[in-house]
Amino acid sequence: MSAFPYSIAALVLTGAACTASLATSQSEKSSDALICELQLTEANQQVKITARAGAREAARGTYELAIDQRSKAGRSTIRQGGEFVLKAGEVATLGEAKFSGRAQDFLAELTLTAHGQRKTCGATQP
C-alpha cells in the first residue's frame, strides 16, 4: 500500500518553493477558451503538483488529473477527476498535492473538457 494520498482534490498545502517550473500546454484548437495549467515544483526533497483551469468565457466541464511517480521504492499512480465551473476570466485550482521525492520521478497530465473542446497539459520538470 502506498503512503501517498489517493484523493487529492481537497488537499491544499501551503509552503514556499525555491524552484518552480513552467507548465506546457497543447490544445486541439489554438483559439480555445480553456486555459490548462499543471505546475510541478520541488523544494526540500518534496514535490508539489498544482492543477489549474481557466476560461476566457464562462465554462462548465470536467477534468482528469493523472500523476505517476516512479522511484527505487516502486511505482505509485493517482487518477482523479471531477467537474468544474468557471466564470469568464476566472482561474481556479482543481487539485494540489505534495509528495516526498524528486521532480524527475514524476509524470503528470491534466485534461480539461468543456463545450466540446478538450485541452491537455503536462508539467515540466525543473
Residue pairs with C-beta under 8 A, 6 or more apart in sequence:
2 74
2 76
4 69
4 76
4 78
4 99
5 11
5 78
5 97
6 78
7 80
8 65
8 67
8 78
8 80
8 95
8 96
8 97
9 80
9 82
9 94
9 95
11 95
11 96
11 97
11 98
12 93
12 96
13 48
13 96
13 97
13 98
15 43
15 46
15 48
15 98
16 43
17 41
17 42
17 43
17 48
18 43
18 44
19 41
19 42
19 43
19 126
20 39
20 41
20 126
21 39
21 40
21 41
21 103
21 123
21 124
21 125
21 126
22 39
22 124
23 36
23 37
23 38
23 39
23 121
23 122
23 123
23 124
24 121
24 122
24 123
24 124
25 35
25 36
25 37
25 119
25 120
25 121
26 119
26 120
26 121
26 122
27 34
27 36
27 117
27 119
27 120
28 117
28 118
28 119
29 117
32 117
32 119
33 55
33 56
33 57
33 59
33 114
33 115
33 117
34 53
34 54
34 55
34 59
34 61
34 112
34 114
34 117
34 119
35 52
35 53
35 54
35 55
35 56
35 91
35 119
36 52
36 53
36 54
36 110
36 111
36 112
36 119
36 120
36 121
37 50
37 51
37 52
37 53
37 54
37 91
37 110
37 121
38 49
38 50
38 51
38 52
38 65
38 108
38 109
38 110
38 121
38 122
38 123
39 49
39 50
39 52
39 123
40 47
40 48
40 49
40 50
40 103
40 106
40 108
40 123
40 124
40 125
40 126
41 47
41 48
41 50
41 103
41 126
42 48
42 102
42 103
42 126
45 100
45 101
45 102
46 98
46 99
46 100
46 101
47 98
47 99
47 100
47 101
47 102
47 103
47 105
47 106
48 96
48 97
48 98
48 99
49 67
49 95
49 96
49 97
49 98
49 99
49 106
49 108
49 123
50 93
50 95
50 96
51 63
51 65
51 93
51 94
51 95
51 96
51 108
51 110
52 91
52 92
52 93
52 94
53 63
53 84
53 86
53 91
53 92
53 94
53 110
53 112
54 86
54 89
54 90
54 91
54 92
55 86
55 87
55 88
55 89
55 90
55 114
56 88
56 89
57 88
58 86
58 87
58 88
59 84
59 85
59 86
59 114
59 115
60 83
60 84
60 85
60 86
60 114
61 83
61 84
61 112
61 113
61 114
61 115
62 81
62 82
62 83
62 84
62 112
62 113
62 114
63 81
63 82
63 83
63 84
63 94
63 110
63 111
63 112
63 113
64 79
64 80
64 81
64 110
64 111
65 78
65 79
65 80
65 81
65 94
65 95
65 108
65 109
65 110
66 77
66 78
66 79
66 108
66 109
66 110
67 77
67 78
67 79
67 97
67 106
67 107
67 108
68 75
68 76
68 77
68 78
68 106
68 107
68 108
69 75
69 76
69 77
69 99
69 101
69 105
69 106
70 105
70 107
71 101
71 102
71 105
78 97
80 95
82 94
84 92
84 94
84 112
84 114
86 92
94 110
99 106
103 125
103 126
104 125
106 123
106 125
107 122
107 123
108 122
108 123
109 120
109 121
109 122
109 123
110 120
110 121
110 122
111 118
111 119
111 120
112 118
112 119
112 120
113 119
